[in-house]
Amino acid sequence: MKRQFCSEGDENTAKRLAEPLDADEQLARYAKALGHPARVKILRMLARQRECICGEMVAELPLAQSTVSQHLKILKLAGLIQGEIDGARVRYCITPKALRRLRRLVRQL
């Protein structure tokens, strides 16, 4: 049976999402992570697909691999995405719970 990837988040992501941040603090954290056009584009790419390999994102973005990796790290630290090592590759996907929370926080503005 093939394991479903990125269903509701890994343990570290769950801990970050459970931190006692009020709505304004959480929205600010998400906004800061989305404060660069490349990170917005990465999030859109991941929203179109269930998962994406870092190398595939590098091929679509006009950025160096190291730059894409840095943007992925920022999104991951904010809890918006998660990654899993798969051999020599890293697969990334959106953290569904975080995306739902982001949408809810933006609607409450």
Secondary structure as GFF3:
##gff-version 3
##sequence-region A 1 109
A	DSSP	alpha_helix	11	18	.	.	.	ID=ss1
A	DSSP	alpha_helix	23	33	.	.	.	ID=ss2
A	DSSP	alpha_helix	37	48	.	.	.	ID=ss3
A	DSSP	beta_strand	52	53	.	.	.	ID=ss4
A	DSSP	alpha_helix	54	60	.	.	.	ID=ss5
A	DSSP	alpha_helix	65	77	.	.	.	ID=ss6
A	DSSP	beta_strand	81	86	.	.	.	ID=ss7
A	DSSP	beta_strand	89	94	.	.	.	ID=ss8
A	DSSP	alpha_helix	96	107	.	.	.	ID=ss9
###
